[in-house]
Amino acid sequence: ANERTHLAYLRTAISLVGFGITLNRFAQWLIQKERIGTTTVPLVDARHVGSFMVVLGLLLLAWSLYRFWMVSKDIEHGRFVAHDRAIFIASMGVLVIGGGSALWMFFF
């Protein structure tokens, strides 16, 4: 189960990095092709959002490696304890980021 959880984090991290790079490059391409002006706030923000998604994916990967290693050690020693606080914090973070993205999408 620990390996499956780690692989799920890995797939999510790869998706975040890939989509972040795509979003960043697409915004750059539109600006270079002069299809939009550089003063258009949403696409300038899209470049930054893409960069943020890459960094978030890399941080998620680092955290998943740490978590996998710690859970593996706990399982080997027979002292595994579920960490509900980490799950709550990660879920709330996604909720806040997703809600902020939805607000940004509808109002800007």
Secondary structure, DSSP 8 states (H G I E B T S, - for coil): -HHHHHHHHHHHHHHHHHHHHHHHHHHHHHHHTTSS-TT-HHHHHHHHHHHHHHHHHHHHHHHHHHHHHHHHHHHHHT-----HHHHHHHHHHHHHHHHHHHHHHHH-
